[in-house]
């Protein structure tokens, strides 16, 4: 299987380097650093950027202040906690996607250096971080912007670069964290950044330094997956066609391949999940502590392996329990204006039908700006 040591000892090969270069190109950054998991990648970033930062130390300890979205992934939360303990970083949690609240916190913070970290596409809510607004705040306050693109890589953006590409702000993001286990379909994590940040993280990020490097077959498979995704764009387009189909069929506004339906009560969500499983649909019930108490939900997730017929059958199955349990119709993700423009092209439509005859029954158009 290849490496039996950490990357810094003897676990780094030409295969690892090729994958890093490919990911850096995808994210439009100078460099990339592979990590054993996406969790380890977030831990490495947050502990490294707050450790032994050059500059004047005040009475409060480290001059770094971290601002984290309230609904960030657990790996970010734990990374922030470790950074807080190891370097006395000042931590602020801003209300989910509330840029006014974040602006107020940044304005009142006296720390010399500031870091804002957020998911780009939130895994349990299916909504997007307001990256254009974050880019504007970055310009105003001069903070380091870190985004977790776990659910955006290869799914969003015309080139699959992620949510930052979709919103046209890749150049305003300092560090992109990602995973190889979602759209890439393999295992591992990565950090795309400038060359200097890579050097700093690989010398200060303990979850990278002291972890065994990824096995060569996994690395090679991940590289191959990216090459396939770049060549066969119908996979990405199929996902977005299904999102549009599901939204139109249910009358709800879903703006990403993650479509949550809120129940509130954990038992109700579990019952709905069990009934759907009996009908042939694996739709997990998400409960605390993954989500806050009182917000248990079904988390529907579309992939390139699903077809329009699958979505049609799911929509028909939903009323069986929806009428009885009544999921909240008010649980709608934040609207987003981006859909792949190539979905409008006739050639793309033809390709979709050739790959999956029942991917969609009508023309898919750009979602209008909302």
Buried (B, 14 or more C-beta within 10 A) or exposed (E): EBBEEBBEEEBBBEBBEEBBEBBBBBBBBEBBBBBBBBBBBBBBBBBBBBBEBEEEEEEEEBBBBBBBBBBBBEBBBBBBEBBBEEBBBBBBBBEBBBBEBBBEBBEEBEBBBBBBBBBBBBBBBBBBBBBEBBBBBBEEBEBBBBBBBBBBBBBBBEBBBBBBBBBEBBEBBBBBBBBBBBBBBBBBBBBBBEEEBBEBBBEBBBBBBEBEBBBBEBBBBBBEBBEEBBEBBBBBBBBBBBBBBBBEBBEBBBBBBBBBBBBBEBEBBBBBBEBBEEBEBEBBBBBEEBBEEEBBBBBBBBBBEBBBEBBBBBBEBBEBBBEEBEBEEEBBBBEBEBBBEBBEEEEBBEBBBEBBEEBBEEEBEEBEEE
